[in-house]
């Protein structure tokens, strides 16, 4: 019977050879095999080995809140290149993680590719397929006609190219074969079978393990505890022991960022919604309330990090918590997605899917709309969400953004119209812009495109931009103002604060005054129409 070795983190690091490609299952602090990564860094400090590693990360490994993740191995000589969907991110005032410093100082080759595509690259490697054809990333910075996902001047053009097939344009991402997969679970039995009962998501552990194992590599699993062989329910095993070569027991591993363990995010307990902290009344809450008015009861809605993450909490306040099924890329379906740097998990989820499978839903547009944040918007409706020059560590990178917008039927971007120090009061019946932010987010051209407005128009996607002072739509004639907040001067506060001409609809509406008052709005969501075949059955009854 297959029996993996049980090793210390430092001893497991001895399994990694110079020049290896390692792949790491993580999402910031969520599911991060931090002890194993620390063991690799410890070995390098002792022996100057392993050297010249390439590291793959479909989603970031580590956070800026105590889980170092990739920073354990972000050392010249140890790490030569990194290919990641996202990178550790945090406040602008904090010192950038070491991996960001290496990227900015041209000490390492680095690529930023969409998270869902990276999972598919692992599946292709596991099945010995050459790579992935996809429309994800076309027209964005990932497109070779832009930067091909390269993050600094020393990074060569590799791994992605643009091709034509059957009279259509595609991006082709090469499969990358890992020598070592480093994954994490809750429990391993003596045969290496892994269960994830205390995890808020299994992420892509199985896909990463297949990619390494099927190509003659090894799999190292970090777990919280060890169980007797045969004692785990076969239905609960997410990664079979036949794939696992070594086990590292780390009983103090955190469930996610700043969270030792919360059973409500791993589906083991349903916590009363009253335990959620109320969202303070603010400009951001006003904007999230307006975004909530876009929703319909019964919808499937994807959610991104930032102001958009407030929308589910607005529904809780309005007594509508179960009206919408939220889906987030890490794997949670339903429940209430949590905020800030624990974003990526949900309290009281209805289901927890592997992240790799969740991206099948997202890339295929199997949801009604997505709600995402933005840094910049340009005259073509294109959006930058990943690139903040001089403070790149404030944004995580593309993550699942490009996967999500590729076929989303409707996209709602949510954020502020301007940036920087400002004095904008929320009055009982509107806004009072006393001193506006010095920097507009509506720029002639974004510094780097994460989303292509032109492509969205070609694909027939509906795109809305919601800010605290105005609502705009992407139309063939240009970005069009359709609503303004009460108290806002259209010319001074909206049109003059854009670097490019905005179109104004013939009769722009006024945003609901109830949005600007502290008490609940009294929101009511119309029901989404059922599938036509289901509706036809109902009509026959």
N, C-alpha and C positions, 0 to 999 in steps of 0.2 A: 504494500500500500504506500502511495506517495506520502512522504513526510518531510515538510520543509524544515530548514534549520531555524532555530530560535536564537537570535543574535542581539547583542547590544547595537545601538545605533552606530557607534564607532566601528564595530567589527563588520557591520553590514556595508559600511563605506569601502571596505577592502575588496568588495565584489566588483567595484567599478574600475575599469581600466582607462588608461590614457587614451584620449581621442574618442571616448564613447559618446553616443547620443543618448541622453536621458530624457524621459518624459515624466512630468509631475502632475498628478491629479490634485487640484485645489481650486478654490475660488476665494481669493484674499485669505481671510482667516478661516473660512469655512472648509472643513475637510483637509486642512493643510498638514502634510506629513513632516512637520517642522523638526521633529527629533532626528529623522533620517538626514534631512538636509544639513542640520547642525553637525551631524556625524561626519558628513563629507567635508565640511569646512574644517572640522577639527583634524581630520586626517591630513588635509593639505597643509595646515599650519605645522603639523609634526614632521611631515615627510616630503613636502612639495609635490605631492601626488594625490589624486590623479590630475593630469594636465590636459589642456586643450579640449574641454568638454563642450558639447552643444546641448542646450537645454530647450525642451519644448514645454509650453504651458498653454493649453487651450484657454484657461482663465488664470488670472494672477495667482502667484504663490506667495502668500504673506500679505501683511497689512502694514500700516504705520502706527499700530497701537499695541505693539509688543510681540507680535508673531513675525519674525524676521523673514521666514520663507526663503525666497531666492537670494536675499542678501547674505545668507550664510555662505553661498558659493560665488557671490559676485566679487571675485578677486582676480586681478591680472595673473595670467598663467593658468589658473584653474578653469576659468570660463572664457571660451573664445567667441562664442556666438549664442544668441538667444532668439527664439521665434515664439512669440506669445500673442494671445488674443488681448490680454490686458496686463498691466503692471501695477505694483503696489502704489496706492495714491493716498493723499491726505491733505491737510490744511496747507495753504501757501506759506504760512509763517514757519512751518516745520522744516528741518533740514531734509533735503531730498534723500530717498533711499539710495544705497550704494549703487544699485543697478542703474538708476537714472543718472547718477554721476558718471558712471562708466560710459553710458550711451552718449551723454552730452560731451564728454571729453574724448570721444573717438577711441576709446580703449577696448571696444567690443563691437562685433557686428551684430546688428539688431533689426528684426522685422516685427511689424505689427499687422497680423492677419485676423480676419473675423473668427470669433470663437467657434461658431458652428462649423465653419469650413475646416478649422483645425481638427475638430472631432472627426469630421468626414475623412480627412487625410489619414487619421489613425485607422479608421475602418478600411480605407483603401489599402493601407500597408498590411493590415491583418489579413486581408483577402488576397494579397499579392496582386493587387490592381495597380496600374501605373500612377493614378492620381484622380483628381476630382474636377469635373466640368461643372461650372456653376455660373449663374448670373449675379451672385452676391458680390458686391464690390465694384461692379462696372460703373464708371463715372466718378468713383470716389478716389481717395488717395491710394487705395490698394491697387487700383488699375495701373498696369505698367505705363500707360500714357501719362500718368501723374508721377507717383514716386515708387510704385510697386511695393508699398508698405515699408520701404527702407527708412530707418530712423536717424541715420547720420551719414556723414560723408564717406566713411570707410566701408560701408555696407554695400556689397555688390548686388547687381541685378540677378536674382536667383529665385527659384521655387514657384514663380507665377509668371504666366505669359498669356497674352490675348490670342485667341484662335477663332477661326470660323468653322462651323460645322452645320451642315444642312441649312445653309443660307442664314445662319444666325450667329451672333457674336457671343463668345463665352470667355470667362477666365478659367484657365487651367492651372490648378495647383498640384505640384508634384507630391506624391506620397513620400514621407520621410520615415525611414525605418529606425525605430529606437532599439538600442542595445539593452537598455534598462528602463523598466517602468517602476515608478515610486508612487504607491497609492496608499489610501488610508481607509480603515473601516473601524467598527466598534469592537467586534469580537472575532477572533480566529480560533478554530478548533485545532487539534494536534495534526490534522491532515491539511490545514491551510484554508479550509472553507471559511469565507468571510461573510459576516452579517453587519448590517448598518443601522441597527435599531436606535442608537443614540445620535445618529447623524441627521442633519437637516436636509441632506441630499447625498446620494451616492456619486453625484457628478458624472465623470466619465471613466470611473475606475475600471470597469469591465473592458471597455474599448481600448484603453491604454494597455491593459494586461494582455489582451489578445494580440495587439500590434507587436509587443516585445516577444511574447512566447512563440507566436507562429513564425517568427523570423530568427529563432535560435537565441533570443535574448533571455534575460531573467526578470523576475518580478519580485520587488521588495514591498511588503505590506506592513505599514505601521498600524497597530491596534491598541485599544485601551485595555483589553483583557484577553486571557487565554482560556479556552474551554476544553473539556474532555472530547476526544474524538467521537464522532457520531452523536453528540448531544445537541447539535443545532438542527432546527427544523429545516428540511430541504427546501421548503417554500420560502424560507427567510434568507437563504444563501443567495447573494447577488454576484459573488465572484467565486467560482468553484476552486477547491484547493489544488486541482491538477495544474493550475496556472501559476501557483505561488511557490517561489523558491526559498524565500527567507521571510521571517516574521520578526518585527521589532516591537516589543511591548512598551508603551508609553502611557502609564496609567493617568498621568496628569494632562493629557492632551486636551486643549480647549475645543469645545464644540464649534464655536465660531468666534469672531472678533469680540473680545472682552466678555465672553460668555462661557463659563465652565460647563454649564449644562442647563438647558431649558427644555423640558419635555413637551412644551406646547409648540415648539418649532420642529420637532422630530416626529410629530403625530402620535405621541404617547399620552397626551392629555389635552383636553379642550379647556382652555382658560377663559373665564368670563371676559367679554369685551370691555367691561368696566375697568379692567386692570390696565388697559392701554392708556398712556398719558394723552390728555387732550392736546390738540395742536393749538399753540398760542395764536391769538388774532394778529395778523400781520399782512403785509402786501402779498407775501407768498401764499398765504391761506386764501386771500381774495382771488388770486389767479387760479389756484387749485379748485376753488368753488366754481369759477366760470368754466373750467375744463370739465368738471363733473356734469355740467348741464349738457355736454355732448353725448352722454351715455344713454343707453337704453337698458331696461331691466331684462335680464336673461342673456346679455352679451358675454362673449369671451374677449377679454381685453388684456393685452400685454402692457407691461409697465417698466419704465426705466428709472435709473437713479436720478436724484435731484428733486426739484420742485414737483415733478410729476408723481413722485412717490407719496405726496401728501393726499392725493385724490382718494385712495381707499379710506383714509382716516376721516376725510370729509364725509364720506358715505356712512361711516360708523356714527358720526355725530348727528347725521340726519336720519338715523334709524333705518338705513338701507344697506347694512353691511353685507347681506347675502344676495343682493340684487345682481351683482356682477361677479363672474368667475375670473379672477386675476390669474394670469400665467406669467411666470418670470423664468428667465433663461436657466437659472440654476436647477430648476425642476419642480418647484412648488406650483400646485394647481389649487385655486380657491384660497380661502382664509384671508387674512389681512397682512399684506407685505409690511415688513418692519422698515424703519427709517435709518437714515444716516449711514454710518459705516458698518452696520449689521444688515444693510440692505442685501437682498439675495435669499432671504428666508421669509417665511410667513408664519404668523401665529394661527393655529387651528387650520392647517391645510386640509383639503379634501383628499388630495393625493400628492405623492412625491415621486416624480419621474426621474430617471437618469437624465442629466443635462443633455447628453448627446441625443436622446429621443425627443426631448422638449424642442430641440432645434429643428427636428423634422416638422413639427407643427408650425414653428415660427417661420422657417424658410419657405414653407409651402403656403403661407397666408391663411392657415386654418383658424383664424380668429377674426373678430369684427374690426378692431382698431388697435393701434398702439399709442401710448402716451409717453413722450420722451422729452428730454430737456435739450437745451442748445446753448452754445457759446456765441456763435455768430450766424447771421442769415444774410445772404447777398441778393442782388437784384434778380437772379434767376430762381430764387427760392431755395438754393443750395444751403446746406447747414454744415457748420463745423462744430463738432462736439468733443473732439479728441485732442486738439492741439492748442496749447496756451503757451506761446513763446516766452521763454525766460522762467516759466513756472510749470514745466511740463508734468511734474509729479502731482499737480492738482487734479489732473484728469488721468483716468486709468488707461486710456487708449480706446480703440474701436470696440473691444468686447464683442457683444452680440448685436450691437447697433446695426451694422451693415446686413447681417443675416435677417434681422427683424424687418427692416424697411424694404427689403428687396421685393416682397410680394404682399405687403400689408395692404388690405383694401383701403383703409383710412389711417392717416398719420396725423397725430395732434402733437405739435411741438409747444412746450410750455416753458415760459421764463420771463425775465424782466426785459423791458425795452432798452434800458441803459445800464451801465455798470459804473462802479466807483462810488465814492461818498456822495450821498444825496439826502435830501430832506423831503420826503413825500408822506403826507399825513393821510390816513384813511378816515375820512369824515363819515358821519352817519348816512350821508346820501351820495358819496362819491369820493373823488381824490382831490387833494390840494397839493399840487407840485410846487413847493416853495423854492427848492433848489434841486435841479435835476443832476443826474450822474454825468460826469464829464465825457464818458465814452459811450457811444451808441453801439448797439449790437447789430444794427441794420447797416451793413457795410457794402461798399461797391463790389468787393470780391472777398470771399472768405480766405483766411490764411492757408487753409488746407481743407478740401471738401470731404466730409464723411458721408454726406447724402447729396445726391444730384437731383435738383429740382427739375431740370430738363427731362431726365429719365422718368421721373414720376409722372410728368404730364404725358409723355409718350405711352406710359403704361396705364394711363387712365386712373391713377390713384388720386384720392381726395386728400389734400394737405391743408391743414389749418394751423395757424400760429396764434397762440393765446398769450397775451401779456397783461400786465396790471392795468394798462391804459387803453388798449385797443386789441381787437381781434381781426386777423387778416386771413385771406384765403389765397392759395396759389391758383391762378387762372392763366389761360393762354396770353392774355393781355398784360400780365404782370401781377405782382403782389398787390392785393386789393383790400383796402380797409373796409370791413363790413360792420364793425361795431366800435364805439368809443365809450369810455367810462364817463359817467356824469362828473362834471367839474373839470374835464380835460378840454383844452383848446386844440381843436383838430390841427390847425396850421402850426401853432407854436410848439405843442407838446408831442405831436406825432410826425407830421410831414417834414417839419424843419429839423427833426432829430434823426432823420434817415439820410444816409450818404447818397441815396439814389431816389429817383422819383417814385412815389407810391401812387397807385391808382386808388380812387375813392369810389365806392359804389354809389349809385344814384341816390339812394336814401339810406345812409348808414344808420343802423339801429343804436339805441343807447343801452349799455349794459344794465342789467337788473340792479336797482338800488339796494336790494336786500343783500347782495354780495358784500356790501361795504359796512354792514352792521355786525356787531359781535355775536348776536344770537343766531341760532340755526336759521337757514334760509327757508326751510319748509319745502325742500327739493322733492319733486315727484318725477320719476322716470317713466316714460312711455315704454311699453313692452316691445321687445324685438319680435318681428314677424317670424312665425315658425317656418321650417322648410316647406316649400310648396307641396311636396308629397304628403307631409304630415297634415298640412292644412286641408288638403283634398280629402283625407280620411275623416277629418273632423266634420267636414261638410257633408259627408255621407251618413253621419250618425243621426 
